[in-house]
Amino acid sequence: MRVALNYFSYHNKQGVLAPASNSIAHFTDLISYFILPPSHKRPSRNCRPLVLGHSASELVEAGLKFQVNKSSHGCILDLAFEHGILKIPYIVVDDFTEVLLRNIVALEQCHYYRQH
């Protein structure tokens, strides 16, 4: 566990404490823990399909403004909406971002499918 914590420490932008070794099921689970630690409430899951209403471009055309939330401390769910401004966390998107997020989704669908 110590080796994995050192290797994946890059993803621990929030500086969360090391999890109990028996609470991590996979390397992807460790990265997910760093990105969204247990202190943050995970969104509830329901059986309805997620329908995204509009693209970011369409929202901007409708008058919504986006602003980077510099105080988000690396949590991807630190979103805030105030006075027509959607504050979103700063994240680095690189060649591995899609692979990382897809693996986290696959892990949650296979390993945590009963959690709400």
Residue pairs with C-beta under 8 A, 6 or more apart in sequence:
1 18
1 21
1 24
4 24
4 27
4 30
5 18
5 30
8 27
8 30
8 31
8 34
11 31
11 34
11 35
12 34
13 34
13 73
13 74
14 34
14 37
14 73
14 74
14 75
15 73
16 33
16 34
16 37
16 39
19 30
19 33
24 30
24 33
25 107
25 111
26 107
26 111
28 103
28 104
28 106
28 107
29 107
29 111
31 100
31 104
32 104
32 107
32 108
35 74
35 75
35 76
35 104
36 42
36 75
36 76
36 77
37 75
40 75
40 77
42 115
43 77
44 116
45 115
45 116
54 62
56 66
59 66
59 86
60 66
63 84
64 84
64 85
64 86
65 84
65 85
65 86
66 85
66 86
66 88
67 85
67 86
67 87
67 88
68 87
68 88
68 89
68 90
69 78
69 79
69 80
69 87
69 88
69 89
69 90
70 90
71 78
72 78
72 88
72 89
72 90
74 89
75 89
76 89
76 91
77 89
78 89
79 86
79 87
79 88
79 89
80 86
80 87
81 87
91 97
